[in-house]
Amino acid sequence: MKRIVVMISGSGSNLQTIIDQVHRSQDAAQIVCVISNKPDAYGLERAKDADIPNICVDSLAAATDRAAYDKQLIATIEEYQPDLIVLAGFMRILSDEFVNQYLGRLINIHPSLLPKYKGLNTHQRAIDNGDTEHGVSVHFVTPELDGGPVILQAKVPIFPEDSADDIAQRVQVQEHQIYPLVVRWFIQNRLIMNDGRAYMDQQVLGNNGFAHEE
């Protein structure tokens, strides 16, 4: 049985899709803990409703000492011995020490077609640049912010009248489709990271991940 830890900061909508499509499925995997850095994150309630252990490692007091906070995170995670750590809206930049501890077992979902628009405010940046399409990427996490190898992407159109909120809603629909799929690939041992590249079924993926290869 593969063991999954999910890390969140907010509502946990991606967490919910992974609960529904992986944790409650016939896949040989289980979410063994949900960790939030905010005590009021609604995702903690989602975990409780699913009878999944959940913990808040509050980051407010550690705002000026990222290294100490990440050591606390590592100590908490190690109690659950996960095979995979899923960042599902965890809104903190993780230290190199943390990332290197879990390199190859740590994935994230980012609301842009990486390598475009790393960081924040991706939807508005796409509008401001006159893009006609946008999207979402699932990637392995490396010490470079939003720079790890892309696993899978999904695209959405941008229409002239769109606001950032319109695009965010469109992107979220795609997030809920592709994130559980990537988790399933990993727990089925189809997906790995090796030498800084993502491999699917022993085939190296291109810069835009599996979606680019189809």
N, C-alpha and C positions, 0 to 999 in steps of 0.2 A: 504494500500500500504506500503510494507516494504521499508525502506530507507537504502541505502548502501553508505558508504564512502570507497573509494579505495585509498590506500597510495602507492606511487611509488618513485623510485629514477632514473629510467632509461628509456629504450625503451617502456616499457609498453605492451609487447606482451601478458602477462596474462590478463592485463586490457582489451585488445582488445577482447579476447575471452569472457570475462564476459560481455562486451558491446554487443557483437554479440549474445550470447547465453542466456543472462538473461535480460539485460536492454532493448533490442529490441524484446524480446519474449512476449508471452502472460502471463508470470508469473507476479504475483502481487508484483513487486519489481522494484525499480528504483535506479540507481546510482545518488545520489543527489550532490556529489562533488568528485573530484579527487584532492588529495593533494600530492605535491612533495616537497622534501627537497632540490631539485636542480633546478635552474631556466631553465637550458637547457635540462631537461629531455624530451625526445620525447613523452613520455606518455601524457604530457600536450597537445601536438598537437592532439593526438588521442581523448582526451576529447573534445577539441574545435571542432573537426570535427563531433563529435556526439552531439554537443550542450549541453554538460554537464559542469556545473560550475567547474572551476579549479583554484587552488591557489598554489603558491609556498610559503612555510614557510621555508625560506633559512636557512640551518643549518650551513653554513660556519662561520658566525659570532658567532655562539653559540657553537663552537667546544669544548670549555673548560667549558661550563656550561650546562650540559645535563639536569639538573633539570629545569632550566629556560626555555630551549627550549621546553621541554615536556609540561610545563605549557602553553606555547604559542600554542602548538599543540592542547592541550585539549580545550583551549578557542576557537580555530578555529573550531574544530570538533563540539563542543557543539552548534554552530550556526546552524548546520544541523540536530541535533537530530537523529543520525543514530540508526537503529536497529542492524546493523552489520557493522564492520570495517574489511576490507580485506587488508592485507599486500601483495602487489603484487610486490616483488622486492624492498621493502623499506629497504635501506641498512644502517640502524642505529639501535643500540641496545637501546631499549626503557626502561625507568626507571620503577622501581616497582610501583611508583605512577601512571604512565600512564597505565600500564598493569592492575593494580587493579581497576582503574576507569572503565575499559571496560571488565573486566573478564567475560568470557562466551559469549561475543559479538565480540571477536577479534580472527581472524584466520590468519594463515600464511602458505605459501608453502615453503618447504625446500628440496634442491636437494640431498637427501640421503634417505635410508631406516632407518629412526629413530627407535631405539636410536643410531644406528651407525652414526658416522661422523657428530656430531654437529659442528656448526661453518662454517668456510670457506674452500675453496679448496677441496671440497668433492670428486670431480671426480678424481683428481690426487691421493688423499689418497686411494681411492678404487683401482686404478691401482697399486700403490706402495705396497699395501697389498696383491696383487694377487687375488683379488675378481673376480669371474666369473659373478656376477650379481650386479646391482646397481639399483637406482631408485629415487623416489620422494615421499614425504609425505606431506599431508595436516594435520595440527594440530591446536588445540586451543592454544592460547598463554597464558603462565603463566610467573611468574617472573623468573623461571629457563630458561636460554637460550636454545631454541630448545627442551625444556623438557616437554611441555604441552601434554595432551593426544592426541594420533594420531587418526585421523578420517578416512583417506583413504590413501592407498599407491598404487603405480604402479611400476612394476619392468621392467628393461631393461637388456639385456645381455651385458657382456663385452667380447670383442674378443681380442686375443693376440696382434693384430696390432693396437688396438685403442689408440688414443690420448685423452687427457682430453676434447678437443673440439669435437671429435667424440661422446663421451659419453654425453656431454652437449646438443648436437643437438638431440640425441635420447631421452634424459630425457625431453627436452622441448616439444616434441611431446606429451608425456604423461601428462605433466603439463597442456597443453591446453585441454586435455580430462577431467581430474579429478577435476580441480579447479572450473570451472563453475558448475559441478555436485554437489560438496559440498555446494557451495553457494545456489544452488536451494534447496537442502535438508534443509538448515537452514531457508530459507524464507518460506518454506512449513511447518515449525514447526515440522519437523521430527527429527531434530538434536539439541541436547542441551548439555551443560556441567553442571554437578552437582557434588559437593563434589570431584572435581578434576578428574572426569571420564567423558568420552564422551559417550552419549547415542544416539542410532539410533532407532527410533520407540519404544522407552521406554525400549530398551534392551541395557545393558552396552556393550561397545565394548572392545575387547581384546587389548593387548599392541600394536599390529600392526594395529589396526583399522578395518574398515569394510572389507577391502580386505582379511584380515586374516580369517574372519569369513565365507567367501564364500566357 
